[in-house]
Amino acid sequence: MSEYDIAIIGSGPGGYVAGIRAGQLGFKTVVIEKSELGGICLNWGCIPSKALLRNAEILSLFKRSMEFGIAVDKIDADFSKGVDRSRKVVDRLTKGVASLLKKNGVDILSGAAHFTGPNTLKIEPGDITIKANNIIISTGGSPKTIPPLPIDGEMVVTYMQAIIQREVPKAVVIVGGGAIGVEFASIYQAYGSDVTLVEMLPRILPNEDDEISKHLERGLRKRGIKILTNSRVLGLTKSEGYAKIQVEKEDGAVELDCDRVLVAIGIQGNVEGIGLENIGVQPHAGFIQVNENLETSTEGVYAIGDVTGELLLAHVASAQGIYVVERIAGIENPKLNYIDMPKATYSSPQVASFGLTEQQARDEGRDVIIGKFPLIASGKALALAETEGMVKLVTERTSGELLGAHLIGSEVTELLSGVSMTRMLEGTTLEMGGMVYSHPTLSEALKEAALSTRGEAIHV
């Protein structure tokens, strides 16, 4: 029986990052993966979807070519070749993960691991048993489904199937107005699909600031995407090549015709088949409960990433993985602050945020002042012909403390890190507004929004 200091079940952005850090710290480490290295994010989620979104962005620019004085007689958009490009990106990064693990002395075992005891794992096929002083569960999550929409993998799909389908639907109904839903809506719309988003809650991206969500809804509608909020799916009728979706709205029921249905209603933890019952860990609501140090109820067993149900984002899983490994090594770090974790949605336009929304800050009784700057007042945004959007800062009136930042517009996901770092370093709007930014840049919008909290914005 092989023995390890740390064994990690799953090689997604939580598992492989934890493995690399463990190797760096000198631990004898093994990562066990039953499918593809890199997990859902690299193979079926974050990475290939961004490649498809880039394809869609380029196509949208071609359609606007006359704005830039460029005549394009015919646009031949081959969606299948775009999918091929996305898989090449995935393949390169998957090989990179394997190389990085090996470089850091981490063993890789292929197979499904399950607990036979608190410190032992059996890996099948192969009938391999290993022992580890510390075991990190990083099994990720799977798409949630609902009874009215049974998944068939072709007409009714989750993102797992949609990400590799080679044909664009003529008409698609996307059930769920979260990040996955609005990103696929942006892809399909760019390629000419008739897109309808169905969201049960009053607004899309319901966890984002209310003003930003409404701004995105306007932007998607402007692009021709139909959005039904406060609506729920009642049932599905399939015929040869098309489907009818029955949807209940506030003002009555409607029937939607389509040739594809994408179910994007959330994620559930992968807690089945890993032997949790053999170590006394009882999942709650489909996730593994952990304390602030990501420890389960069993000593020496940790859980990170989507399987914990704590802010289901790849970079959160990576941060958790590093935190756990360094804690095992005796390195004391501040507890992870999930409120200030950055969030990014790569719709068209993009949305990025961290911290409290305006409503959350007011509900906490904070003395709030809001800073805003519209991208239409940005010289760089005008030069790029990407003026849709804004920067919104939620701040404490007297101290200038950054409570939250909420951005919408082209490439705002790249702007967020600057304001996130300001928050991490306990900077205020005074420092943000006093800093000199390169001109012309989109990032100047951050400075202007900070200045606007004191009525000192220059360009608005």
Long-range contacts (C-beta under 8 A, 24 or more apart in sequence): 1-120, 1-129, 1-130, 1-131, 2-30, 2-128, 2-130, 2-131, 3-28, 3-130, 3-131, 3-132, 4-28, 4-29, 4-30, 4-107, 4-130, 4-131, 4-132, 4-133, 5-29, 5-132, 5-133, 5-134, 5-328, 6-30, 6-132, 6-133, 6-134, 6-135, 6-136, 6-325, 6-328, 7-32, 7-113, 7-121, 7-130, 7-132, 7-134, 7-135, 7-136, 8-32, 8-135, 8-136, 8-138, 9-113, 9-121, 9-135, 9-136, 9-137, 9-138, 9-139, 9-274, 10-39, 10-137, 10-138, 10-139, 10-140, 10-270, 10-305, 10-307, 11-37, 11-38, 11-39, 11-97, 11-101, 11-108, 11-138, 12-38, 12-39, 12-40, 12-41, 12-42, 12-138, 12-140, 12-305, 12-306, 12-314, 12-317, 13-38, 13-39, 13-41, 13-42, 13-46, 13-305, 13-314, 13-315, 13-317, 13-318, 13-321, 14-39, 14-136, 14-138, 14-140, 14-304, 14-305, 14-306, 14-314, 14-317, 14-318, 14-320, 14-321, 15-39, 15-136, 15-138, 15-304, 15-305, 15-317, 15-321, 16-97, 16-100, 16-101, 17-317, 17-318, 17-321, 17-322, 18-136, 18-138, 18-304, 18-321, 18-322, 18-324, 18-325, 19-101, 19-104, 19-106, 20-100, 20-101, 20-104, 20-106, 21-321, 21-322, 21-325, 21-326, 22-106, 22-325, 22-328, 23-101, 23-104, 23-105, 23-106, 24-104, 25-325, 25-326, 25-329, 27-325, 27-328, 27-329, 29-105, 29-106, 29-107, 30-106, 30-107, 30-108, 30-109, 30-130, 30-132, 31-101, 31-106, 31-107, 31-108, 31-109, 32-108, 32-109, 32-110, 32-111, 32-113, 32-121, 32-123, 33-108, 33-109, 33-110, 34-110, 34-111, 34-112, 34-113, 36-94, 37-94, 37-97, 37-98, 37-101, 37-108, 38-90, 38-93, 38-94, 38-97, 39-138, 39-140, 40-140, 40-141, 40-160, 40-306, 41-314, 42-90, 42-93, 42-94, 42-97, 43-90, 43-94, 44-159, 44-160, 44-163, 44-164, 45-159, 45-163, 45-314, 46-314, 47-86, 47-89, 47-90, 47-93, 48-86, 48-87, 48-89, 48-90, 48-163, 48-164, 49-86, 49-159, 49-163, 49-180, 49-183, 49-184, 49-187, 49-346, 50-346, 51-82, 51-85, 51-86, 51-89, 51-90, 52-82, 52-83, 52-86, 52-163, 52-187, 53-183, 53-186, 53-187, 53-346, 53-348, 55-79, 55-82, 55-85, 55-86, 55-187, 56-186, 56-187, 56-189, 56-190, 56-191, 56-348, 57-190, 57-348, 59-190, 59-191, 60-190, 60-348, 64-385, 67-385, 68-385, 77-191, 77-192, 79-166, 79-167, 79-168, 79-191, 80-166, 80-167, 83-164, 83-165, 83-166, 86-163, 87-164, 112-273, 113-274, 114-273, 114-274, 114-275, 114-278, 115-274, 115-275, 115-276, 115-278, 115-279, 116-275, 116-278, 117-278, 117-279, 118-279, 118-298, 118-299, 118-300, 118-301, 119-300, 122-275, 133-300, 134-300, 134-301, 134-302, 134-328, 135-300, 135-301, 135-302, 136-302, 136-303, 136-304, 136-321, 136-324, 136-325, 137-274, 137-288, 137-296, 137-301, 137-302, 137-303, 137-304, 137-307, 138-303, 138-304, 138-305, 138-307, 138-317, 138-321, 139-269, 139-270, 139-271, 139-274, 139-305, 139-307, 140-269, 140-270, 140-305, 140-306, 140-307, 141-267, 141-268, 141-269, 141-270, 141-305, 141-306, 141-307, 141-312, 142-267, 142-268, 142-270, 143-263, 143-264, 143-265, 143-266, 143-267, 143-268, 144-263, 144-265, 144-266, 144-267, 144-268, 145-263, 145-265, 146-175, 146-233, 146-263, 146-265, 148-233, 148-234, 148-235, 148-236, 149-175, 149-233, 149-236, 149-261, 149-263, 150-236, 151-263, 155-238, 155-243, 155-259, 155-260, 155-261, 156-236, 156-238, 156-243, 156-260, 156-261, 156-263, 157-260, 157-261, 157-262, 157-263, 158-262, 158-263, 158-264, 159-184, 159-262, 159-264, 162-262, 165-260, 168-192, 168-193, 169-193, 169-258, 169-259, 169-260, 170-194, 170-259, 171-195, 171-196, 171-257, 171-258, 171-259, 171-260, 172-196, 172-258, 172-259, 172-260, 172-261, 172-262, 173-198, 173-245, 173-256, 173-258, 173-260, 173-261, 173-262, 174-198, 174-261, 174-262, 174-264, 175-233, 175-261, 175-262, 175-263, 175-264, 175-265, 176-263, 176-264, 176-265, 176-266, 177-201, 177-203, 177-204, 177-205, 177-206, 177-227, 177-229, 178-204, 178-205, 178-206, 178-207, 178-264, 178-265, 178-266, 179-205, 179-345, 179-346, 179-347, 180-264, 181-262, 181-264, 182-216, 182-220, 182-345, 182-347, 183-345, 183-346, 183-347, 184-262, 184-264, 185-220, 185-225, 185-347, 186-220, 186-223, 186-346, 186-347, 186-348, 189-220, 189-223, 189-224, 189-225, 189-348, 190-348, 194-258, 195-224, 195-225, 195-226, 196-225, 196-226, 196-227, 196-228, 196-256, 196-258, 197-225, 197-226, 197-227, 197-228, 198-228, 198-231, 198-232, 198-233, 198-245, 198-247, 198-256, 199-227, 199-228, 199-229, 199-230, 199-231, 200-230, 200-231, 200-232, 201-229, 201-230, 202-229, 202-230, 203-229, 204-229, 205-345, 205-351, 207-343, 208-343, 208-345, 208-351, 208-353, 208-357, 208-406, 209-353, 209-357, 209-358, 209-359, 209-392, 209-394, 209-404, 209-406, 210-357, 210-358, 210-359, 211-358, 211-392, 211-406, 212-351, 212-353, 212-392, 212-406, 212-407, 212-408, 215-389, 215-390, 215-408, 216-347, 216-349, 216-351, 216-408, 219-348, 219-349, 219-388, 219-408, 220-347, 220-348, 223-348, 228-254, 236-261, 267-306, 267-312, 269-306, 269-307, 269-308, 269-309, 270-306, 270-307, 271-307, 285-309, 292-335, 292-336, 293-323, 293-324, 293-327, 293-335, 294-320, 294-323, 294-324, 310-338, 311-338, 311-341, 313-341, 313-343, 315-341, 315-342, 316-341, 340-420, 340-423, 340-424, 342-416, 342-417, 342-420, 344-413, 344-416, 345-413, 346-413, 349-388, 349-389, 349-408, 349-409, 349-410, 349-412, 350-407, 350-408, 350-409, 350-410, 350-411, 350-412, 350-413, 351-406, 351-407, 351-408, 351-412, 352-405, 352-406, 352-407, 352-408, 352-412, 352-413, 352-415, 352-416, 353-404, 353-405, 353-406, 353-407, 353-416, 354-404, 354-405, 354-416, 354-419, 354-420, 354-423, 355-394, 355-402, 355-403, 355-404, 355-405, 355-423, 356-394, 356-403, 356-404, 357-394, 357-404, 357-406, 358-392, 358-394, 358-404, 358-406, 360-404, 361-394, 361-403, 361-404, 366-396, 366-403, 367-396, 367-397, 367-398, 368-394, 368-395, 368-396, 368-397, 368-403, 369-395, 369-396, 369-397, 369-453, 370-394, 370-395, 370-453, 371-395, 371-429, 371-449, 371-450, 371-451, 371-452, 371-453, 372-449, 372-452, 373-445, 373-446, 373-448, 373-449, 373-452, 373-457, 373-459, 373-460, 374-460, 375-409, 375-410, 375-442, 375-445, 377-448, 377-459, 377-460, 378-440, 378-442, 378-444, 378-445, 378-459, 379-439, 379-440, 379-444, 380-440, 380-441, 380-442, 380-444, 381-409, 381-410, 381-442, 381-445, 383-440, 384-410, 384-442, 386-410, 386-411, 390-445, 391-415, 391-445, 391-446, 391-448, 391-449, 392-449, 393-419, 393-429, 393-449, 393-450, 393-453, 395-428, 395-429, 395-453, 399-428, 400-428, 400-429, 400-430, 400-453, 401-428, 402-427, 402-428, 402-429, 402-432, 409-442, 410-442, 411-442, 412-442, 415-442, 415-443, 415-445, 415-446, 418-443, 418-446, 419-446, 429-453, 429-454
